[in-house]
Amino acid sequence: MRLNYDTFTGRRSAFVCTAFVLILLTFAAYSLLAQPLMKLLAPHMGKNMMTAVMLLIQNGLVVVSVLIAALVPERNYPLKEKLGLSMAPEYSLRFFFPIFVLAILATYLAQWGLSSLLKAVGHEPKEQALVEFYRTLKPLAFFGFALITVIAAPVAEELAFRHIMYRFVRVFLYRKEAAVFVSLIFALCHVPSVIAYLFGAVKVSSGGWSAYFAGFPWEQLVVPLIPLFILAMFLQQQYEKSKSVIPSTLIHMGFNLISVFLLILQVYYGVGE
């Protein structure tokens, strides 16, 4: 097992390992500096603007980390390929459009089915934090956050999860196991309330672990987690098929665009409430 060997492309390269380490280091630094930075920005901008700036910093850190790693010269490894912009010759659009439609339908059907099931057993799913946040935004701010959601986030996330993490994990796991692992991490990273619960925002009470897990927000985990895991597996399949982040990023952007459109209907027109 060699970290300087790229299993995905079958060539000796330190690019993936370097990019992965840089992403981890930059986000560790971000975790330490985020609160001081927010305190520094607070007197000069509103809460929503500051949130937008922090989101752009998060996405920018991924892109910059990958760019720095890619700029290290390596023989017979073009920059375009390092950035995931070079697609496999055998890949064509006939692979893309059916998967795009299937990914969107499967993800939303899973979300609808899980929500309906929870309602049927007497557990009304709580409104997602993202919906609550968008309700507080004025139209111009809504548009700004929508651009981040539809453009910046998919680009950064596909680079981080598909292009770097997946290829790094492939050194240690087989293809299917690596796809499942990365897709699960991707889905969990989109459920912040559950992450906060797991990592100590809610402490173990005097009732012990049984009381702790009794209060666990299962419905907040299941409803977003399973659909996002399904979406991530489709994105993984497209990345594996094309050897490029372009198809998976376009599907990701399409999914986020539809999600923003549904948010507009829900927040401004009350559809689905």
C-alpha positions in Angstrom: 0.0 0.0 0.0 1.6 3.2 -1.2 0.2 6.7 -0.6 2.1 8.0 -3.6 0.3 5.6 -5.9 -3.1 6.7 -7.4 -5.2 3.6 -7.6 -7.9 5.4 -9.6 -5.7 6.3 -12.5 -3.1 3.5 -12.1 -0.1 5.9 -11.9 2.5 6.9 -9.3 1.5 10.3 -8.0 1.5 12.3 -4.8 -1.3 14.6 -6.0 -4.3 13.0 -4.3 -2.5 12.5 -1.0 -1.2 16.0 -1.0 -4.6 17.5 -1.8 -6.3 15.4 0.8 -3.8 16.5 3.5 -4.0 20.1 2.5 -7.9 20.0 2.7 -7.7 18.5 6.2 -5.1 21.1 7.4 -7.0 24.1 6.0 -10.2 23.0 7.6 -8.5 22.3 10.9 -7.2 25.9 10.7 -10.6 27.1 9.7 -12.2 25.4 12.7 -9.8 27.2 15.0 -10.0 30.6 13.3 -13.7 30.7 12.4 -15.0 32.1 15.7 -12.3 34.8 16.0 -12.9 35.8 12.3 -16.7 36.0 12.8 -16.1 38.3 15.8 -13.8 40.4 13.7 -16.4 40.7 10.9 -19.5 41.1 13.1 -19.2 44.9 13.6 -18.8 45.5 9.9 -21.5 43.3 8.3 -24.9 41.8 9.1 -25.3 38.2 10.2 -26.5 36.9 6.8 -23.6 38.6 4.9 -21.1 37.1 7.4 -22.7 33.6 6.9 -22.2 34.0 3.2 -18.6 35.1 3.6 -17.9 32.1 5.8 -19.5 29.7 3.3 -17.5 31.2 0.5 -14.3 30.8 2.6 -15.2 27.1 3.2 -15.7 26.4 -0.5 -12.7 28.4 -1.5 -10.4 26.5 0.9 -11.2 23.3 -1.0 -10.6 24.8 -4.4 -7.3 26.4 -3.3 -6.1 23.2 -1.7 -6.7 21.2 -4.8 -5.1 23.9 -7.0 -1.9 24.1 -4.9 -1.6 20.3 -5.0 -2.2 20.2 -8.7 0.4 22.9 -9.4 3.2 20.6 -8.2 4.7 19.5 -11.5 4.6 15.7 -12.2 5.8 14.0 -15.3 3.0 12.8 -17.6 0.2 14.1 -15.4 -1.4 17.1 -17.1 -2.9 19.9 -15.0 -6.3 19.4 -16.7 -6.4 15.8 -15.6 -5.3 16.6 -12.1 -8.2 19.1 -11.7 -10.7 16.5 -12.9 -11.6 18.3 -16.1 -10.4 15.6 -18.6 -13.2 13.1 -19.3 -12.6 9.5 -20.4 -12.8 9.1 -24.2 -15.4 6.4 -23.9 -17.8 8.6 -21.9 -20.6 10.3 -23.7 -23.8 12.3 -23.0 -25.9 9.2 -23.4 -24.6 8.1 -20.0 -25.3 11.5 -18.4 -28.9 12.4 -19.1 -30.6 9.1 -18.0 -28.5 9.2 -14.8 -29.3 12.8 -14.2 -33.0 12.2 -14.3 -32.8 9.0 -12.3 -30.6 10.6 -9.6 -33.1 13.5 -9.1 -36.2 11.2 -9.1 -34.6 8.6 -6.8 -33.4 11.3 -4.3 -36.7 13.1 -4.1 -38.8 10.0 -4.0 -36.7 8.7 -1.1 -37.2 11.9 0.7 -40.9 12.0 0.1 -41.3 8.3 1.1 -39.4 8.7 4.3 -41.3 11.8 5.3 -44.6 10.1 4.5 -43.5 7.0 6.6 -42.6 9.2 9.6 -45.9 11.0 9.4 -47.8 7.7 9.2 -46.2 6.5 12.4 -46.9 9.7 14.2 -43.5 11.5 13.9 -44.0 14.8 12.1 -40.6 15.7 10.5 -39.3 19.0 11.7 -38.6 21.7 9.2 -35.1 21.6 8.0 -32.7 24.2 9.4 -32.0 25.3 5.8 -35.6 26.1 5.2 -35.8 28.0 8.5 -32.7 30.0 7.6 -34.0 30.9 4.1 -37.2 32.2 5.7 -35.2 34.9 7.4 -33.6 36.1 4.2 -34.7 39.1 2.1 -35.0 38.4 -1.7 -31.6 39.8 -2.6 -29.9 37.8 0.2 -31.9 34.8 -0.9 -30.5 35.1 -4.4 -27.0 35.4 -3.1 -27.2 32.3 -1.0 -28.9 30.5 -3.9 -25.9 31.2 -6.1 -23.5 29.8 -3.4 -25.8 26.7 -3.1 -26.1 26.1 -6.9 -22.6 27.0 -8.1 -19.9 27.3 -5.4 -21.0 24.4 -3.1 -21.3 21.7 -5.9 -17.9 22.6 -7.3 -16.1 22.5 -4.0 -17.9 19.4 -2.7 -17.3 17.4 -5.9 -13.6 18.2 -5.8 -13.4 17.4 -2.1 -15.5 14.2 -1.9 -15.4 12.6 -5.4 -12.1 13.8 -6.8 -9.9 13.8 -3.7 -11.4 11.8 -0.8 -12.7 9.0 -3.0 -9.4 8.5 -4.7 -7.5 8.7 -1.4 -9.8 6.1 0.2 -9.4 3.9 -2.9 -5.8 3.2 -1.7 -7.2 1.4 1.3 -10.6 0.0 0.1 -12.1 -1.7 -3.0 -14.1 0.5 -5.4 -17.6 -0.3 -4.0 -16.6 0.0 -0.4 -14.9 3.3 -1.1 -18.0 4.6 -2.9 -20.2 3.7 0.0 -17.9 5.1 2.6 -17.4 8.5 0.9 -21.1 8.8 0.1 -22.0 8.2 3.7 -19.5 10.9 4.8 -20.9 13.2 2.2 -24.5 12.7 3.5 -23.5 13.1 7.2 -21.7 16.4 6.5 -25.1 17.7 5.3 -26.9 16.9 8.6 -25.3 19.5 11.0 -27.9 19.1 13.7 -27.0 15.4 14.1 -23.3 16.1 14.0 -23.7 18.7 16.7 -25.6 16.1 18.8 -23.0 13.4 18.3 -20.0 15.6 19.1 -21.2 17.1 22.4 -23.6 19.9 21.7 -26.0 17.7 23.7 -24.2 16.1 26.7 -24.9 12.7 28.2 -27.5 13.4 30.9 -27.9 11.8 34.3 -30.1 9.2 32.7 -27.0 7.8 31.0 -26.5 6.6 27.4 -30.1 5.2 27.1 -31.5 8.7 27.8 -28.9 10.2 25.5 -30.0 8.0 22.6 -33.7 8.3 23.5 -33.3 12.0 22.8 -31.4 11.5 19.5 -33.0 13.4 16.6 -33.5 10.2 14.5 -36.0 11.8 12.1 -33.6 14.7 11.4 -31.0 12.0 10.6 -33.0 9.6 8.5 -35.0 12.0 6.3 -32.0 13.9 4.8 -29.3 11.2 5.2 -30.8 8.4 3.1 -31.8 10.6 0.1 -28.4 12.3 0.1 -26.6 9.0 0.3 -28.6 7.8 -2.7 -27.7 11.1 -4.6 -24.0 10.7 -3.6 -23.9 7.1 -5.0 -25.2 8.4 -8.4 -22.6 11.1 -8.3 -19.9 8.5 -7.5 -21.1 6.4 -10.4 -20.7 9.3 -12.8 -17.3 10.2 -11.5 -16.1 6.6 -11.9 -17.6 6.3 -15.4 -16.3 9.6 -16.7 -13.0 9.9 -14.7 -14.0 13.6 -14.3 -15.8 15.8 -11.9 -17.7 17.6 -14.7 -20.8 15.2 -14.9 -21.1 14.7 -11.2 -20.8 18.5 -10.6 -23.5 19.2 -13.2 -25.9 16.7 -11.6 -25.1 18.2 -8.2 -25.8 21.7 -9.5 -29.0 20.5 -11.1 -30.2 18.9 -7.8 -29.3 22.0 -5.8 -31.1 24.3 -8.4 -34.3 22.2 -8.1 -33.9 22.3 -4.3 -33.6 26.1 -4.4 -36.7 26.4 -6.7 -38.7 24.2 -4.2 -37.5 26.4 -1.4 -38.8 29.5 -3.2 -42.2 27.8 -3.6 -42.2 26.8 0.1 -40.9 30.1 1.6 -42.6 32.6 -0.6 -45.8 30.8 -1.8 -46.4 28.3 1.0 -46.4 25.3 -1.3 -45.9 22.0 0.5 -46.7 23.3 4.0 
